[in-house]
Amino acid sequence: MKADNTIAAVVTGAASGLGEATARKLAAQGVRVAIFDMNAERGREVASEIGGVFCKVDVADVESVSVGLAQARAVHGQERICVNCAGIAPGEKTVDRDGNYHDPARFARAININLIGTFNVASQSAAGMVKLDPVTQDGERGVIVNTASVAAFEGQIGQAAYAASKAGVVGLTLPMARDLSRDGVRVMAIAPGLFMTPMLAGLPQEVQDSLGKQVPFPSRLGDPSEYAALVQQIVENPMLNGEVIRLDGAIRMGPR
Ligand SMILES: NC(=O)c1ccc[n+]([C@@H]2O[C@H](COP(=O)([O-])OP(=O)(O)OC[C@H]3O[C@@H](n4cnc5c(N)ncnc54)[C@H](O)[C@@H]3O)[C@@H](O)[C@H]2O)c1
């Protein structure tokens, strides 16, 4: 499907980082973009810069997602592109130095936002997409791109909750693509390695440099525009379906 001004998109987590870069890239192609985020101040700024709409949505809350989708659709019409970038990256060991077990509420929060939040938006978005007329000769109606992480495959020390949430995103990719295949809606996931976003920018410079050096090639942190470029390719290439693409410069994370 061509990403152009005939199409509307919803991008979650687009007040920052990978989602923001994706919203900017799609808007630059003419796509009408709705930004879903909890950060209303940044979300509104980005939306006004790209001529899109902002909806304050908590992806972990089913009702909030429904209201946000209704708001976005009232302005832009039913979206054909749904990109899920909203997420959190908490760190906590299974048992800490003092012998305390992992806070179960923090584990549940990671699952609620990263996994259930992704599914909430993707499933409700799909329910709208399947009612659309197809736009291509193949009968394509829409495309959903979710964001996993290389932590889904090589979770590091302190990443039990985060890695489990991202492994869930990997796990739902193929069955969702199969569920929606009769309706011409594709489902893909991107598993980023290390990208230079506010999630990593908070780390000291020497830690950022050392992380960048661990990437075999190119030996640096990824630029969010490189994530956005892959989203565009996924939107435009109809054979990409039901798969998780690592976008990581060949990094394989060690235990720490
Ligand atoms: N940056 C990386 O290196 C990297 C690597 C692998 C995976 N990822 C994943 O990519 C995604 C985007 O990461 P980023 O680096 O751009 O992070 P980021 O922190 O810059 O942006 C995440 C955005 O999600 C929003 N958000 C958080 N919880 C939300 C909720 N409940 N409802 C709605 N919005 C919410 C935040 O407000 C923020 O704007 C995340 O899912 C992250 O796990 C990032």
The ligand as an ORCA input file, in Angstrom:
! r2SCAN-3c Opt
* xyz 0 1
  N      15.285      2.929     21.921
  C      15.675      1.688     21.812
  O      16.877      1.402     21.734
  C      14.661      0.567     21.740
  C      15.156     -0.730     21.531
  C      14.263     -1.782     21.445
  C      12.892     -1.547     21.567
  N      12.440     -0.285     21.771
  C      10.993     -0.112     21.907
  O      10.545      0.875     20.997
  C       9.428      1.548     21.546
  C       9.691      3.031     21.512
  O      10.826      3.291     22.294
  P      11.550      4.714     22.350
  O      12.996      4.443     22.532
  O      11.065      5.550     21.238
  O      10.989      5.225     23.774
  P      10.541      6.665     24.267
  O      10.538      6.570     25.751
  O      11.327      7.732     23.586
  O       9.023      6.770     23.737
  C       8.007      5.959     24.252
  C       6.724      6.774     24.250
  O       5.658      5.931     24.728
  C       4.830      6.712     25.557
  N       4.087      5.860     26.480
  C       4.564      5.173     27.547
  N       3.566      4.518     28.166
  C       2.425      4.794     27.481
  C       1.065      4.410     27.623
  N       0.667      3.611     28.625
  N       0.155      4.866     26.721
  C       0.552      5.682     25.718
  N       1.830      6.087     25.520
  C       2.755      5.641     26.397
  C       5.761      7.669     26.276
  O       5.076      8.799     26.780
  C       6.767      8.020     25.160
  O       6.346      9.174     24.451
  C       9.218      0.980     22.945
  O       8.210     -0.018     22.889
  C      10.563      0.363     23.265
  O      10.442     -0.704     24.181
  C      13.298      0.781     21.857
*
